[in-house]
Amino acid sequence: MIRHVFVDIRRNEGATIRNSFPLWEIPILKVVHGEDSVTEIGEKLVDRDPPEPHDEFTRLNTRYKRSKNDDGSQGTPYVHMVYGELGVAKLKAAIDAAVTAAPEGDLTGLGSTNSSVGG
């Protein structure tokens, strides 16, 4: 299971986006959008295998691109700002920290002895 975080991302005064992201992606969002524009509002578990760190590093670089310098030229890639230019090992540690065991019990929230459901 992968821990995901629900966040509100304030794009501007009139637009806020709510979505969930894997735990290791949150620091990148805060660099891209600004610490004050990303508000964590909850968590959920997603039943999937963790990604391979090198592939995930490449995906994040492709998704978030680069910052812009004051003169308009391209700056440092956002992922490198958070995890370093050769940050696959740091990203792997962040991915590993987001992996958790599935909770015990019925994941649907419906108890097997609950007679008021469907009957």
N, C-alpha and C positions, 0 to 999 in steps of 0.2 A: 504494500500500500504506500502511496506517495501522499505526503501532506501538501495540500494546496491551501492558499490563503485567498480569501475574498478581499478585494480592494476596491475602493472608489478612487478613480483617477480624475482629477479636475483638469480638464483640457483648457478651459477658459471660464469666464464668469457664468456662461449659460450652458455649458456642457460638462457633465460628469458621466464617466463610464464606469460601470460595475462589472467586474469579471473575477474569475479565480485563476491563479497562476501557481506553478510549483514554487515551493519555498525558496529555492535557489534563484529564482527569477526576480524576486521582490527587490533586492538591492540594485539590480539593473534598472528597474522601473523608477526607483527613487533618484537615480543619477539622470536618467532620461528626462523625467517630468519634474524633478525637484522634490526634495524631501517633504515639503509642506503640501504638495499636490497629490500625494499618494497616502491614503488612509486605510489601514488594515481594519477590517470589520468582522472577520470571522475565519474559521478554518473548515475544511472538509477533507476526507480521505478519498483518494481516487485509486481504484483497483487496477493498477497497471505495473508492469515491470519498470524499474528505473532505466533511463536511457544510458547508452554508452557515452562516457564523458567527452570523448573527442568529437563524436557526432553532435552532441548537445552543444558543445562549444561553437562548432561550425554553424549550427542552426541559430543560436543566439546572435552570433556575429552577423548573419544574414538578415535576421529580423530587425535588430536594433541599429545596425549600420554604425555611423561615426558622428561625433559631435562636430559642430561648426566653430571655427576660430573667429575672432573678432573681425578679421579681414574677409570672411566669407569662405575661406579655404577649408578643406576637410581636416578635422582634428583626429584625436585618438578615438578608436572604436570604443563604444560604451562598455562592451564586455571586458575589454582590456583594462578599463578604468577600475572595474570591480575585481576581476580575477587575475589581472596581469596579462602581459603579452603572451606568455607561455603558460597560461593559467589552467590548463586541463587538470592538473593535480589538485589545485585549489577548488575547482569546480567539482571534481570527483568527491572531495571531502564534503562539500555543500550538498551534493546529491545524496551521499550516504547518510548525512544528518537528517534528510527529509524522508528517508525510508523508515517505515514503522510496521510493526506486525498488525494484522487485522484484529479488530476488537472481538472479544468472545461473544457468542450469542447470535441471535438472529439479526442479520444486517438490514432486513427490510423494515424493522421496527414493529413488525406484526408478530406477536407471540403465538406460538403454536397451540396454546390452550385458550386463546381469546375467543370465546363463543359469540361475542357481539359483532365480530367481523365476518361478513359474508354468510351469515347464518341466521 
